[in-house]
Structures are given as structure tokens and as C-alpha cells.
Amino acid sequence: MQKSAQLGRAKRSSPFNWALYFMKKVAFGLLVVILLVSIPTLVVSESIVLVRAVAQKNVYRDITDYLVPRFLAKTRIAIYGLTECTDVLEGEKEPHNLVNFLAAAHAEDGNDKALIKKYLSTLHGNGCSLDAVDLGGLPALHGSILYNDFELVKYFVEKGANVNGKILRPGKKSHNKNALEFTYLLIDVEPDVNRDDIIELLNGTI
């Protein structure tokens, strides 16, 4: 039995086995390095896709497209921050405004509204305008009025969004409307939707 143990030790200590052991360690180390280098590219910093996915509580379809779990996306934002105000979606040419995009996400059921407002505050604090128009010509405040999202309308007003800012949609009835004018236009179009609280809020600020 002692002879068998000695043979086993001799086998493990052979140059071939040491080389194999060393190669396994090197391969593992390279794998770790590759993963660490790949994470920033898998989760695109300041990406509109990333922000939308993190804001969603239930379905992380966009994050899973990058094969990265939600907690890693949140960690990526926590480390690198949100410093860009716009981003271009894959397959598109025109940049989307992240403030407007988050405003739209806030109005959707099931999304993490507290987290969305946290990111809005971060973007605003980093100098992103609350009054920039989206690709449809609507400022974020007007978009929130369109979605009848009183909570976010109030948020934008309190943060100093320009209630006299204009919609830029030439040829449309909404063109050149400020926040209050746009609200009244929506009431005419959708009389069954109650926007009294938004009217009251805007009347107190104009």
C-alpha cells in the first residue's frame, strides 16, 4: 500500500501533470480577465436600452439580450454613472433623449417608478435638460401630460421644467402649444380622461 501511494505521488509530480496543472490555472485566469473586460461591452454604459431594462420590474428582455442580469446592470450604472443625455438605439440614426425616454417608461404599468425618478434626477444633476424635445417634438413635461402621469408632471414642475415650453410638431394641432394649452387640447380630444389635477397644478405655476 505504501508502494502504491508513492507511485501516486510520483505520477502527480511528473512534469506532464505539472504542465497540465499550470495550463489549467492559466486558462482559468484568462477566462476571468476576458469576463472582466467583456462586462463593460456587454452592458453598454449610459445606454437607453440599459436604462429601460433596469427600470422594468418584471421582464428584462433588453438586458437578457446582452446576457447580463439586472443586478449587474444596476451595478454598472452605480460604478460608471449616467453621464450622457442621449443615445442611439440599434438600427436607428437619430439619438433619443434619455429624460424623455424615462418619462415614457414612468407611465408604463409595472415599471419601477422610484428608480426611474432617481435616474431622472441623476441625469438632471449631470446637466441634462428637462426641456429637450423627443423625436416627436414633445418636451418630457408634455409627454407626461399626454400619458396623464400626474406624479411625473408634478415632478417635472417641481424640478423647474419650463411649463411655457412649446411642442414642435409643424402641421399638427399640438404644434407650438405650451403645457397648459396642450392639456386643454387633450381634454377636447379625450373628454373622458380626467386631467383636472394636472390643470390645477399648471394653473398654479403659470
Beta strands, then each sheet from edge to edge (+ up, - down):
strand 1: 86-87
strand 2: 96-97
sheet 1: 1+ 2-
end
